[in-house]
Amino acid sequence: MCKFNKKSGNKRIDTCIRNFIKVINTSTIVKTLGSCCGHKKYPITVVVEFKNKMSQSEGGLFFPFELISGKVIPRKKRFYKRDKDGVYYIPEVINKK
């Protein structure tokens, strides 16, 4: 896990998962929309969506989804929330419903 930096920019990829994200971004199937290593507090998360709308309708996933957990994120933006320490997380991945 990389060191947490509260002043990171909007589009920064955590250094400890940068190579993983590069591999995902070579895919012709999915597009990476967001990611976070979790900073030892939350699980690693990678939000993706299908690049091809046909694949999207065949797979039944009409919203972006978190790649590692497989959880569908029922919104098109603002996937992450920030906790009181400034660390980002996805509620759908944390909340066990």
Number of C-alpha atoms within 10 A of each C-alpha: 13 12 10 14 11 9 7 10 8 7 9 11 17 20 14 14 17 15 12 11 17 12 9 17 15 11 11 10 14 19 17 21 17 19 25 23 22 18 18 12 11 15 16 20 22 22 24 22 22 20 14 12 12 10 14 17 11 9 10 9 16 18 14 24 25 23 18 12 14 12 14 18 22 13 11 12 10 9 20 17 11 11 9 6 7 12 18 20 23 24 13 17 19 10 7 6 5
